Amino acid sequence: MGLIARSLARTIIHSFTLIKNIMETQEKYSLNQVSEIQIIYNPVIKPSQRPKIDCSKDVYELLRGNWDENKIEFIEQFKVMLLNRANRVLGIVEISTGGVSGTVADPKVIFGAALKAAAVSIILAHNHPSGNLKPSQSDIALTQKFAAAGAFLDIAVLEHIILTSEGYLSFVDEGLM
């Protein structure tokens, strides 16, 4: 091999070694980088001006006023009302929007929102586009699952409301909780 060829080969090998070292350094650096997580709840309503929940009718009326009229008979939605220790409403969170006959209620999303708002208790709510107020076995099982999860986190699940455009069913009033 000629002198020029050996010099060129050494330069190429040296270049590959440099590239490899740079890539290893970048990989090592990227493994040490993490995203910052911030927990922020920025209420815009003074505590004294927040609605107070005393009964299932209060829940229903507040939910109906905050439910999209164009969707209540069209698609199923799941929402959660977040409450402070005085049963004042911190907010209503839309958890999911599904189809005509169901939607997903992810406990990680529900309790993540409750924890972020420092809620002491929550009220579960979903609509039945069919107008049928009778809870399904799935509705009952889901409520029990969330009540157990809430107990573990010290976040009480106070109620589950099924609403339609004409009325509501309260799990508490019906003895289902």
N, C-alpha and C positions, 0 to 999 in steps of 0.2 A: 504494500500500500504506500502510496506516495505521501510526502510531507504535507501537502495541501489536504489530501483526503483524511489523514490522521487528525489534523488540526480541525477540520470541519466536523469530523465525528466527535471529537472532544467538545466542541462548541455545542453541538446538538445535544449530547449527553448532559452537559452542564445546564443547558436551557431546560431540558426535561426535569432535571433535579430541582432547579429553581421553581418551575411551575408546580411540581409536586409539593415542595415546601410551602409555597404560597397557598395552595389548596388546603393543605393540612392545617395551616395557621387559620385560614378563614373558617374551616369546619370547626376547629377548636373554639374560635371566637364566637361563632354562631351558637354553639352549644352552651355558652355562658350567658347568652342573651335571653331574657324572658320578658314577657309583656307585663306591664304594670296593671294591677287590678285596683280599681277605685270603687268604693261603695259610697254612693251618693243618693240621698233622698232630699229633694228640694220642694217642700210643700209651698203652694201658692195661696192657700186659704188658712186664715188664722184658726187655731184650735176651737175657739168659741163660736166660729161661724160654720164649722163642719156639721153636717147632718148627724143626728143622734138616732141610733137604732134601738127601739124598745120592743118591737114585735115583728112578726113575719110580714104584716101588711106594710110596715115602714120599708122593709127590704124590697118588697114587690114594687111599691110606688117609686122608689128611687131607681130601681133597675129599669122599670118601664120608661122612665124619663131619660134614661141613658142608653136605651137599646135602639138600634137602627130599625125604624118602622118598616123599611123596605126589605129587611132580612128576617124578621121574626116569624113570618109564615113561609119563608123561602128556604133558608138553610139553618142548620144547627150551629149555635155558637156556645162557647163555654167562657164564663167570666167569673172573677173572684172579687169580692168586696173585702177590702182590708180595713181592720178596725184597731183603734187604740184601746187602752185600758178602760176608758169611759164609754166605750161603744160608739165613739164618734168615727165617722168614715174618713179614712186617710185617702182612699181612692178606690176606683174600680179598674181592674186590669182585664183586658180581653186576652184570654189564654189561647183560644184557638177558634177557627172557623172551619167547619167541615162541609158535609154534603147535606142532602135531604134527610138522611136517616142516622147521622152520627157525626161526632167530632172527637178529636183526641184531647184528653186532659192530662198533660204531662206533669207529674208531681214535682219534678225538678224545676220546672218553670213556675208553677204555683207557689211553692215554698221559697224559691229564689226571690220572687217578687215580695212575698211576705217578709222575708228576712231583710231585704234591702230597705223596705219601708219601716222596719222595726215594728211590724204589726204584732199585736198580742193575740188577736183572733182573726179568723176569716169566715166568710160566708161563701159557699159554692153556689153557682147558678148556671143553669143552661136552659135553652128553650127547646120546645118540641114543635117543629113547624106543622106537624099533623094536627095540632090542637088538642091532642090526647094528653091529659095531665097525669095519667098513671105512670109511676116510675117502673122502668124495666129492672130485671134482676141485675143487669149490668150497672144501672144507676145506683142501686142499693149497695152492691159490692164495692163500687168505686168510692162511695161515700164512707163506707166502713174502712176501706184502705187509707183514705185521706185522714180520717179521724185518728187512726192509729199512728200515722206518720206525724200528724200535728202534735199528738200527745208526746211523742218522742222529742220533738223540737220545742216543746212548751208553747205551741201555737194552737189554741183551741179552734176546732172546726165547730162553729156554733149552729150552723144551719146549712141546708141545701134546698134551694128553691128551683122548681121547674116552672117556667112561665110560658104562657101563650099570649096571643093578642087579646084573649077574653078573660084570663084569670091566671091563677097560680096554685101550686101545691107546695106546702111546707113539709119537709121531712120531720121537723120537730112537732108541728101541730098534728101530724098523722101518726106520731109515735114510732117513726122509722129511725130515729136517732136517740 
